[in-house]
Amino acid sequence: MVNNTLSDFCNRIKNSSQVKVESVLVIKSKKIIKILDILLLEGFIRGYSLDTGNKNKVKVLLKYSSSRKSSIRDIKIISKSGRRIYSSVNSLWSIQSNFIGKCIILSTSKGIMSLNMALQKNLGGELLCYVS
């Protein structure tokens, strides 16, 4: 049993992209599905589908360039279960300038979204992870 599905998700994606596996199975949750939607929208993965054999898993199709370089170079958790990191909308503007070329995913009062979407909606929240 996994206590923290987000850290398990990030570790599975990171390890699979380093080994250059085409697809990986991750634990299914509402939070993970929303994060996969953002990664698909930002172009980090090719897609995902619900696993037919196991209803609690999601099959993620990883994306590689023609030279077999992974589109996900790094994925790291910002907020951990023991230490949550929250940010107001004012401090998100400075965070955006420091993380150019990276996708920051955060949890707001309006749901899970990328940093750019949160800035457009003028929302702050908990910083979950970033992908580069």
N, C-alpha and C positions, 0 to 999 in steps of 0.2 A: 504494500500500500504506500502510495506517495503522499507525503504531507503537503508539499508545495508544488502544485501542478505547473505553475509558471516557470520555476527554476528547472523542473524536469523537462518541460517543453524547450526551453532555451538550450539546455545541455544536449538534448537529442538532435536539435536542428544544427547546432554548432559542430558536434562530432560527425554527423552524417555528411555535412557539407565539406568537412576536411578530408573525409575518406572518399568523397565524390560518389556517393550513393544516389541513385535516381529518385528514390522515394523513402520516406520514413514514417513509421506509425507513432502517433503521439496520443496522449490521453485526451478524451473529448470533454470539454466543458464550455459553458457559454462564453467565458472570458477568452479561452483559447480560440474559439471560432471567430470572435470579433477581432482578435489580433491577427489571425490568418487572413481575414478580409482586408485588413490594412496592409499586410505584407503583399497580398495579391495586387491591391490597388497601386502600391508603390513600386511594384515590379521586382520584388525580391524572390518570389516563388512563381512557378508555372500554374499552380492550382492546388486544390485539395478536394477530397471526397470522403464521405463516410464509409468506413470499412464494413463490407457486407458480412464478413465472418465474425467480427466482434463489434457490437453496438457501442462500446465504450471507447473506441479508438477512431482516429481520423488519419487518413493517408495523405501525407503532404508531398507534393511533387516539387522537388528542388530544381532550381534554374541554374544553368551553366552557360558560359559563353562558348563560342566555337572552338576556342583553345582550351576548353575544359576548366576554366576558372570559375569558381563559384560566385554568384551574385551576392551571397551573404559572406562577407569576409569575417565579420565579428558580430556577435549578439551577446549583450551583457545585461544583467539585471541591475536596476538602480535601486528600487525599493526592495528590501528583504523583509521576511516575516518578523524579524526582531527589530528592524529599524526602517520605518516608513519615511519616505522623503516626499514632502508636499511642496508645491510651488504656486505662488500667486501668478496672475496673468502678467503683472508688471515684470517679475523676474523671468518669466518665460521668454520675453523678448531678448534678454541678454543670453539666455541659454541657447536660443536659436542661432545667434551669431557665433557661438563657440562650437556648435555641432553642425556646421555646413557639410552637406553631403551625407548626413546620417539621418535616419528616421527614428525619432523619439516617440514612444507610445506611452500615453498617459490615461489614467482613469479620472473622469470628471463627473460632475453631477448629472451630465447629459449622456453618459456612457463612455466607453473606451474609444479613443480617437488618437490620431497622430498630432504632433505638435502644431503643424500648420493649420489643421482643422480647428484645434482649440484656440489658436490665435485669431482665426477668422470669426469664431463665435464668442471671443472675448471671455474665455474660461480658463481657470487654473485647476489644479488637481494633483493627484499622486503620480509621480513619475515611475512607470513600471519598468521599462527596458528601452534600450536603443539598439538599432541594427545599422551596420555599415557594410 
